[in-house]
Amino acid sequence: MAISELTEDPKTALKGTPAAVVVFYTTWCVDCKASEEYENALAGEFAGKVEFFRMDAVNLEEIADKYEVERYPTWIFFSKSHALRHKLIEPVAEGEARNWVEMRLSDHRRNLRK
């Protein structure tokens, strides 16, 4: 499954997207390249529930700074275009990332019930 690249603030770009994961990455980051492999797998696994996007944190440094991205990759879950506070920083395995997405999806569903 192809993951779209964001070039504007996710708060604006994701209006109308109920649930999304934005991965802030850099092109020179080895961990970001490894993460991309399981981002694609998870995008397929969570299709219809969560959309996945990537954002180049170096080229879009102002946006990355707004979301306090300091290490790469940093995963941020957006619920109704609002960033949830629990970030996933430098995930080392697909299982870790999957568990994080499932927990954030649960948070998202609770927010919808409010």
Secondary structure, DSSP 8 states (H G I E B T S, - for coil): ---EE--S-HHHHTTT-SEEEEEEE-TT-HHHHHHHHHHHHHHHHTTTT-EEEEEETTTTHHHHHHTT--SSSEEEEEETTEE-S--EES--SHHHHHHHHHHHHHHHHHHHH-
